């Protein structure tokens, strides 16, 4: 029959097991808590980078290169977790999506539809302008208009979120994603047109 001391020793995890148990908690820490921030849409994006660098130093795989496989695997996972948190928090559209996920009201990107017909018509017109552009300078006004749309939506989202109006918040997020994709396409089209000009 094992003694109390032996039973206690058997129940206590080894250093590697303790590290692994602790890692499971760390890897489930939400991105805001990881960066020492309140769960909110508004944040100082410029202040994220120094915290990210410190977290990366603390969890860099090289720091545990001589440890066991479990510790090395955790370091890789934690480093990826920190990077994912940084990329999500610094991007306002991804941050908004993450907030809705945390609140249990995430949206399905594959089925993201907007019911606002005025918005859909405006988006179609903007895309037509994008397709018709034949020179980089013709994209300037289009890009400004798309940015104005996105800026207005970025101001609207925290209002919907604070009011816990999840339907409106999700709809605003879908519109934000539409506009962000349009801006990405404008940048890609500008690069193509500039390359074509350089070829002549």
BALOBA-1460 file (C-alpha; in Angstrom, 3 decimals):
// residues 200
<rec num="1" residu="x" x="0.000" y="0.000" z="0.000"/>
<rec num="2" residu="x" x="1.567" y="3.325" z="-1.023"/>
<rec num="3" residu="x" x="2.378" y="5.856" z="1.667"/>
<rec num="4" residu="x" x="0.814" y="9.312" z="1.701"/>
<rec num="5" residu="x" x="4.114" y="10.778" z="0.536"/>
<rec num="6" residu="x" x="4.296" y="8.315" z="-2.347"/>
<rec num="7" residu="x" x="0.674" y="9.020" z="-3.276"/>
<rec num="8" residu="x" x="1.326" y="12.760" z="-3.247"/>
<rec num="9" residu="x" x="4.409" y="12.282" z="-5.392"/>
<rec num="10" residu="x" x="2.437" y="10.191" z="-7.858"/>
<rec num="11" residu="x" x="-0.299" y="12.822" z="-8.012"/>
<rec num="12" residu="x" x="2.134" y="15.698" z="-8.579"/>
<rec num="13" residu="x" x="2.989" y="16.282" z="-12.244"/>
<rec num="14" residu="x" x="6.585" y="16.221" z="-13.372"/>
<rec num="15" residu="x" x="8.138" y="19.546" z="-14.483"/>
<rec num="16" residu="x" x="7.417" y="18.652" z="-18.112"/>
<rec num="17" residu="x" x="3.807" y="17.722" z="-17.292"/>
<rec num="18" residu="x" x="3.378" y="20.912" z="-15.256"/>
<rec num="19" residu="x" x="4.696" y="22.974" z="-18.168"/>
<rec num="20" residu="x" x="2.335" y="21.191" z="-20.526"/>
<rec num="21" residu="x" x="-0.651" y="21.809" z="-18.244"/>
<rec num="22" residu="x" x="0.293" y="25.480" z="-17.964"/>
<rec num="23" residu="x" x="0.684" y="25.712" z="-21.743"/>
<rec num="24" residu="x" x="-2.871" y="24.551" z="-22.293"/>
<rec num="25" residu="x" x="-4.064" y="27.550" z="-20.291"/>
<rec num="26" residu="x" x="-1.749" y="29.956" z="-22.125"/>
<rec num="27" residu="x" x="-2.838" y="28.766" z="-25.556"/>
<rec num="28" residu="x" x="-6.484" y="29.399" z="-24.722"/>
<rec num="29" residu="x" x="-5.832" y="32.936" z="-23.464"/>
<rec num="30" residu="x" x="-7.821" y="35.344" z="-25.621"/>
<rec num="31" residu="x" x="-5.827" y="37.765" z="-27.729"/>
<rec num="32" residu="x" x="-6.777" y="40.844" z="-25.719"/>
<rec num="33" residu="x" x="-5.745" y="39.304" z="-22.398"/>
<rec num="34" residu="x" x="-2.525" y="38.041" z="-23.970"/>
<rec num="35" residu="x" x="-1.609" y="41.648" z="-24.791"/>
<rec num="36" residu="x" x="-2.868" y="42.988" z="-21.453"/>
<rec num="37" residu="x" x="-5.807" y="44.794" z="-23.048"/>
<rec num="38" residu="x" x="-9.506" y="45.022" z="-22.193"/>
<rec num="39" residu="x" x="-11.852" y="43.220" z="-24.575"/>
<rec num="40" residu="x" x="-12.930" y="46.195" z="-26.685"/>
<rec num="41" residu="x" x="-12.811" y="47.404" z="-30.274"/>
<rec num="42" residu="x" x="-10.909" y="50.621" z="-29.557"/>
<rec num="43" residu="x" x="-7.198" y="50.216" z="-28.900"/>
<rec num="44" residu="x" x="-3.870" y="51.914" z="-29.551"/>
<rec num="45" residu="x" x="-2.553" y="49.942" z="-32.526"/>
<rec num="46" residu="x" x="0.889" y="51.559" z="-32.223"/>
<rec num="47" residu="x" x="1.265" y="50.152" z="-28.700"/>
<rec num="48" residu="x" x="0.828" y="46.568" z="-29.900"/>
<rec num="49" residu="x" x="4.244" y="46.149" z="-31.504"/>
<rec num="50" residu="x" x="6.447" y="46.521" z="-28.392"/>
<rec num="51" residu="x" x="4.232" y="44.060" z="-26.495"/>
<rec num="52" residu="x" x="4.345" y="41.644" z="-29.438"/>
<rec num="53" residu="x" x="8.141" y="41.826" z="-29.532"/>
<rec num="54" residu="x" x="8.386" y="41.113" z="-25.810"/>
<rec num="55" residu="x" x="5.975" y="38.179" z="-26.070"/>
<rec num="56" residu="x" x="7.947" y="36.793" z="-28.996"/>
<rec num="57" residu="x" x="11.179" y="37.036" z="-27.016"/>
<rec num="58" residu="x" x="9.563" y="35.282" z="-24.062"/>
<rec num="59" residu="x" x="8.179" y="32.428" z="-26.152"/>
<rec num="60" residu="x" x="10.784" y="32.103" z="-28.895"/>
<rec num="61" residu="x" x="11.517" y="28.421" z="-29.692"/>
<rec num="62" residu="x" x="15.275" y="29.063" z="-29.376"/>
<rec num="63" residu="x" x="14.813" y="29.618" z="-25.633"/>
<rec num="64" residu="x" x="13.840" y="25.960" z="-25.165"/>
<rec num="65" residu="x" x="16.036" y="24.368" z="-27.823"/>
<rec num="66" residu="x" x="17.658" y="22.163" z="-25.165"/>
<rec num="67" residu="x" x="14.394" y="21.141" z="-23.491"/>
<rec num="68" residu="x" x="12.190" y="18.131" z="-24.165"/>
<rec num="69" residu="x" x="9.907" y="17.755" z="-27.185"/>
<rec num="70" residu="x" x="6.806" y="18.880" z="-25.264"/>
<rec num="71" residu="x" x="8.422" y="22.188" z="-24.272"/>
<rec num="72" residu="x" x="9.669" y="22.797" z="-27.819"/>
<rec num="73" residu="x" x="6.250" y="22.027" z="-29.282"/>
<rec num="74" residu="x" x="4.595" y="24.414" z="-26.850"/>
<rec num="75" residu="x" x="7.066" y="27.178" z="-27.732"/>
<rec num="76" residu="x" x="6.202" y="26.783" z="-31.420"/>
<rec num="77" residu="x" x="2.479" y="26.829" z="-30.662"/>
<rec num="78" residu="x" x="2.773" y="29.818" z="-28.356"/>
<rec num="79" residu="x" x="4.845" y="31.742" z="-30.898"/>
<rec num="80" residu="x" x="2.171" y="31.096" z="-33.528"/>
<rec num="81" residu="x" x="-0.538" y="32.107" z="-31.026"/>
<rec num="82" residu="x" x="1.242" y="35.398" z="-30.310"/>
<rec num="83" residu="x" x="1.651" y="36.139" z="-34.033"/>
<rec num="84" residu="x" x="-1.999" y="35.356" z="-34.734"/>
<rec num="85" residu="x" x="-3.055" y="37.631" z="-31.865"/>
<rec num="86" residu="x" x="-0.880" y="40.481" z="-33.139"/>
<rec num="87" residu="x" x="-2.113" y="40.223" z="-36.738"/>
<rec num="88" residu="x" x="-5.733" y="40.068" z="-35.563"/>
<rec num="89" residu="x" x="-5.596" y="42.960" z="-33.109"/>
<rec num="90" residu="x" x="-3.711" y="45.333" z="-35.418"/>
<rec num="91" residu="x" x="-6.265" y="44.893" z="-38.227"/>
<rec num="92" residu="x" x="-9.582" y="46.574" z="-37.288"/>
<rec num="93" residu="x" x="-11.689" y="44.322" z="-39.524"/>
<rec num="94" residu="x" x="-10.119" y="41.127" z="-38.166"/>
<rec num="95" residu="x" x="-10.401" y="42.576" z="-34.649"/>
<rec num="96" residu="x" x="-14.134" y="43.177" z="-35.136"/>
<rec num="97" residu="x" x="-14.611" y="39.627" z="-36.385"/>
<rec num="98" residu="x" x="-12.691" y="38.262" z="-33.383"/>
<rec num="99" residu="x" x="-14.825" y="40.281" z="-30.963"/>
<rec num="100" residu="x" x="-17.993" y="38.766" z="-32.408"/>
<rec num="101" residu="x" x="-16.428" y="35.305" z="-32.164"/>
<rec num="102" residu="x" x="-15.628" y="35.900" z="-28.480"/>
<rec num="103" residu="x" x="-19.182" y="37.098" z="-27.872"/>
<rec num="104" residu="x" x="-20.556" y="33.920" z="-29.444"/>
<rec num="105" residu="x" x="-21.970" y="35.730" z="-32.480"/>
<rec num="106" residu="x" x="-19.379" y="34.987" z="-35.139"/>
<rec num="107" residu="x" x="-20.261" y="35.080" z="-38.824"/>
<rec num="108" residu="x" x="-19.689" y="32.466" z="-41.501"/>
<rec num="109" residu="x" x="-17.508" y="34.001" z="-44.216"/>
<rec num="110" residu="x" x="-18.685" y="31.442" z="-46.752"/>
<rec num="111" residu="x" x="-22.280" y="32.550" z="-46.229"/>
<rec num="112" residu="x" x="-21.640" y="36.226" z="-45.600"/>
<rec num="113" residu="x" x="-24.499" y="38.119" z="-47.219"/>
<rec num="114" residu="x" x="-25.679" y="41.698" z="-46.774"/>
<rec num="115" residu="x" x="-29.391" y="42.455" z="-46.851"/>
<rec num="116" residu="x" x="-28.910" y="46.208" z="-47.367"/>
<rec num="117" residu="x" x="-29.825" y="46.678" z="-51.048"/>
<rec num="118" residu="x" x="-28.513" y="50.267" z="-51.118"/>
<rec num="119" residu="x" x="-25.114" y="49.036" z="-49.971"/>
<rec num="120" residu="x" x="-25.116" y="46.212" z="-52.517"/>
<rec num="121" residu="x" x="-25.974" y="48.622" z="-55.336"/>
<rec num="122" residu="x" x="-23.218" y="51.004" z="-54.226"/>
<rec num="123" residu="x" x="-20.740" y="48.156" z="-54.138"/>
<rec num="124" residu="x" x="-21.712" y="47.048" z="-57.650"/>
<rec num="125" residu="x" x="-21.150" y="50.578" z="-58.941"/>
<rec num="126" residu="x" x="-17.736" y="50.739" z="-57.276"/>
<rec num="127" residu="x" x="-16.748" y="47.415" z="-58.819"/>
<rec num="128" residu="x" x="-17.850" y="48.612" z="-62.247"/>
<rec num="129" residu="x" x="-15.571" y="51.629" z="-61.828"/>
<rec num="130" residu="x" x="-12.745" y="49.271" z="-60.892"/>
<rec num="131" residu="x" x="-13.276" y="47.166" z="-64.017"/>
<rec num="132" residu="x" x="-13.460" y="50.260" z="-66.242"/>
<rec num="133" residu="x" x="-10.226" y="51.818" z="-64.947"/>
<rec num="134" residu="x" x="-7.519" y="51.830" z="-67.623"/>
<rec num="135" residu="x" x="-4.866" y="53.937" z="-65.851"/>
<rec num="136" residu="x" x="-3.613" y="54.114" z="-62.242"/>
<rec num="137" residu="x" x="-4.807" y="57.692" z="-61.681"/>
<rec num="138" residu="x" x="-8.375" y="56.619" z="-62.512"/>
<rec num="139" residu="x" x="-8.350" y="54.557" z="-59.320"/>
<rec num="140" residu="x" x="-7.634" y="57.493" z="-56.999"/>
<rec num="141" residu="x" x="-11.227" y="58.689" z="-56.564"/>
<rec num="142" residu="x" x="-12.472" y="55.107" z="-56.323"/>
<rec num="143" residu="x" x="-9.972" y="54.284" z="-53.579"/>
<rec num="144" residu="x" x="-10.912" y="57.433" z="-51.648"/>
<rec num="145" residu="x" x="-14.604" y="56.540" z="-51.828"/>
<rec num="146" residu="x" x="-13.990" y="52.961" z="-50.687"/>
<rec num="147" residu="x" x="-11.868" y="54.226" z="-47.780"/>
<rec num="148" residu="x" x="-14.633" y="56.638" z="-46.765"/>
<rec num="149" residu="x" x="-17.098" y="53.747" z="-46.754"/>
<rec num="150" residu="x" x="-14.784" y="51.624" z="-44.617"/>
<rec num="151" residu="x" x="-14.000" y="54.472" z="-42.202"/>
<rec num="152" residu="x" x="-17.715" y="55.080" z="-41.629"/>
<rec num="153" residu="x" x="-18.304" y="51.376" z="-41.011"/>
<rec num="154" residu="x" x="-15.388" y="51.270" z="-38.558"/>
<rec num="155" residu="x" x="-17.100" y="54.042" z="-36.605"/>
<rec num="156" residu="x" x="-20.438" y="52.232" z="-36.735"/>
<rec num="157" residu="x" x="-19.241" y="48.813" z="-35.565"/>
<rec num="158" residu="x" x="-18.245" y="49.760" z="-31.980"/>
<rec num="159" residu="x" x="-21.651" y="51.400" z="-31.516"/>
<rec num="160" residu="x" x="-23.430" y="48.194" z="-32.556"/>
<rec num="161" residu="x" x="-21.041" y="46.107" z="-30.455"/>
<rec num="162" residu="x" x="-21.416" y="48.243" z="-27.310"/>
<rec num="163" residu="x" x="-25.209" y="48.069" z="-27.650"/>
<rec num="164" residu="x" x="-24.958" y="44.266" z="-28.025"/>
<rec num="165" residu="x" x="-26.972" y="44.592" z="-31.221"/>
<rec num="166" residu="x" x="-25.417" y="41.443" z="-32.647"/>
<rec num="167" residu="x" x="-27.483" y="41.412" z="-35.844"/>
<rec num="168" residu="x" x="-26.411" y="44.938" z="-36.768"/>
<rec num="169" residu="x" x="-22.830" y="44.324" z="-35.648"/>
<rec num="170" residu="x" x="-22.617" y="41.237" z="-37.874"/>
<rec num="171" residu="x" x="-24.138" y="43.131" z="-40.808"/>
<rec num="172" residu="x" x="-21.678" y="45.993" z="-40.321"/>
<rec num="173" residu="x" x="-18.795" y="43.520" z="-40.189"/>
<rec num="174" residu="x" x="-19.889" y="41.924" z="-43.465"/>
<rec num="175" residu="x" x="-19.924" y="45.357" z="-45.092"/>
<rec num="176" residu="x" x="-16.475" y="46.081" z="-43.658"/>
<rec num="177" residu="x" x="-15.169" y="42.852" z="-45.173"/>
<rec num="178" residu="x" x="-16.689" y="43.721" z="-48.551"/>
<rec num="179" residu="x" x="-14.989" y="47.119" z="-48.537"/>
<rec num="180" residu="x" x="-11.672" y="45.749" z="-47.359"/>
<rec num="181" residu="x" x="-11.698" y="43.214" z="-50.202"/>
<rec num="182" residu="x" x="-12.519" y="45.996" z="-52.651"/>
<rec num="183" residu="x" x="-9.563" y="48.050" z="-51.401"/>
<rec num="184" residu="x" x="-7.318" y="45.009" z="-51.821"/>
<rec num="185" residu="x" x="-8.556" y="44.584" z="-55.392"/>
<rec num="186" residu="x" x="-7.980" y="48.277" z="-56.104"/>
<rec num="187" residu="x" x="-4.369" y="47.968" z="-54.919"/>
<rec num="188" residu="x" x="-3.862" y="44.872" z="-57.078"/>
<rec num="189" residu="x" x="-5.379" y="46.597" z="-60.119"/>
<rec num="190" residu="x" x="-3.193" y="49.657" z="-59.548"/>
<rec num="191" residu="x" x="-0.076" y="47.467" z="-59.489"/>
<rec num="192" residu="x" x="-1.122" y="45.729" z="-62.723"/>
<rec num="193" residu="x" x="-1.784" y="49.015" z="-64.501"/>
<rec num="194" residu="x" x="1.515" y="50.488" z="-63.288"/>
<rec num="195" residu="x" x="3.363" y="47.388" z="-64.512"/>
<rec num="196" residu="x" x="1.685" y="47.733" z="-67.910"/>
<rec num="197" residu="x" x="2.793" y="51.364" z="-68.105"/>
<rec num="198" residu="x" x="6.371" y="50.387" z="-67.257"/>
<rec num="199" residu="x" x="6.381" y="47.855" z="-70.105"/>
<rec num="200" residu="x" x="5.820" y="50.588" z="-72.688"/>
